[in-house]
Amino acid sequence: MSDSVGAIDTRFDHLEGLKQSAVGTAMASVEMTTGRSLAGAFVLTLATLALAIVLSILISRTITQPIDRLIEGTEKIARGSFEEIRVSSRDETAHLAEAFNSMSKRLKALDQYKADMMHQISHELRSPLSAILGAHFFMASKRAGPVTDQQVKMLEIIHESVERLTKFSQQFLDLARAEAGMIEYALERTDIVPVVERIVRENEIEAERKNVVIVSETTPVPDVMIDAEKIAIVVGNLMSNAIKYTADNGRIRVGVSPCDYGVRLSVSDTGIGISQEDLPHVFTKFYKARNAGASGAAGTGVGLALVKAFTEGHGGRISVKSTLGTGTTFTVELPAAPSNGAPPTKTAAGETRRETT
């Protein structure tokens, strides 16, 4: 009897071992299957994520590239360059590009019309102004008869007014041509110091009338590729502005020095200054600072706009700092001439430059 019970216990123990072994095998199989499933799911998730990223990049480029071209075209229009924009898409962006190109063509036509009109106005003004100057010379030289002291003063006023109007019409025409991208630059490798010193000498007489002292501080600088005539206008306008808005017994400093960009030209004065509100607009055509009338000087709002146009036309840059009641400093930076003597072929505004030798 006891042997039978022992045999049964042994069989039960054997069956329990088989069951545990079967359960262990099944659990191992489940764990292996689960691991493989998790690995497959992880790989599938990574693949899906990578595909989503690639698709998002492609879609983003499809959308952003035409928009980037439109933004670039807008910036070119702001610089006076009206180039057609081409996009490969056929969606709403393509329609936007077509509308943009249509607008660009109209703006180009309007710009050309404006330049032609200003050229015609300037031409029409020159003939009567020349006639007035001729009549002034005839009367001032007393060839038409005696002239009283009072009449001499009146003739001087006439002469100054005609000269101012002539200068304004010429600068306004130059500005219109610059904005239309029609200015040509006769570039030559030049030492800018003699150019600046000549303009300083020409303005000394006007400064002496107001007892304004002009101090010139120049140091040896690299040569620059410039149209000397247009840079002379830049310097002359800055100096004329400084003299105009500097009170009697004031001081103007003209400096030329090398800088990382190439050559730095600065014109500082002890004049009435410009407010921080007006400062961002001083290079805007026809803009006048609110305190401009305080000096009693009349300005046209063209000179500084032309200074900016000619400076940028040479690939340069201009900045201004000012404090009300203390003075103003205009700084022009021009790139140094290439070491091989070859000038750039394009200006910052995309205009073709012409070199003379």
Phi, psi and omega in degrees: 000312180295328178293322180294317180297319180296321180294321179296316179300321181296318180296319179298317179298320180295318178297320179297320178296317178298320180295315180296322178295318179296317179297318179297317179297317180297317179297319179298319179296318179297316180297320180295316180297318179297316179300315179297320179296316179296317179298316178298319179295321180296315179296318179297321178296315178298317180297317178297317179297316179297317179297319179297319179296314180299314179297320180295322178294315179298315179295319180298316179295321179300325181275315189281328182300312176298323179294320177299321178295321177295319178296316179298319178296322177297319178295323178293321177299320179298334178267002177092013180250120185250079181261144179288141180256130179247131176233148184271345183286162180236024182259205181297332179296323178296319177296321178297320179296320178297317178296322179295315180296322177297317177297319181298318179297318180294319179295321178297317179296318178295321179296319179294319178297318180297316180296317179296320181295317181293325177296319180293318179298314180299319179295318181292330180286328186297321183297307179294327178294320177296321178296320179295318178296321177297317178295323178298313179299319181298318182282319182294330178277003176063025177285340179266004181126176181300149178232130180283167179299321179296321178292325177299317179297319179295321178295323177296321178296317178300315182297315180296320181294318179295318179298319180294318179294321178297315179296318180297313182297322180291317180292322179295321177295316179299320180294318178298319178293321179295318180294331179273001180072029184253005181277133173255142182247116178276088189279138173219147176291120192221145167273115188286341184302310178299326178297314180294317181297325178295316180293325177299314180299320181294334182264355182295323180297315179296322179293322181297331178298332180253011183057035178267129181268130176254123179250123180254124180235103182237147176230159178303133182228162176295155174294154177233153174268104186222160164269102189303325181295318182285324176293327175297323176295320178301309181295317181299318179294321179294319180290319178300319178297317181296316180294319183299320187255016175252130182289167178306145180067021178276191185215137177234133178243128177246121183237142174230125183207158176286156176210173181300328181284332182151271181230135179248129175242128180230143176232113182245145178223168177252038185277203188286343179079174181230136181290158180295333178289325182276337189305317182292349187249004189294337180265005179280135182302131177071004179279138177232132178298150185294337180260011184298326182286349183295332182276351182078005181263141179263129178241158181260342183078017181251325188304311182288327176297321178290323177302314180296316182297315181291322179297311180291332176296337176267008183078016181262187179216154183226145179218165181217141173230141183203153175225130181303131177078357182246316180146179185223146176231121173258134181235125177247131177240127180242142180290144177292152179294144177302148183296333180272359176083000181271125181280160173297155181266347181228150173272176179298332182268004178088011180276145178284130178265150180239128181259136174247144181238000000 
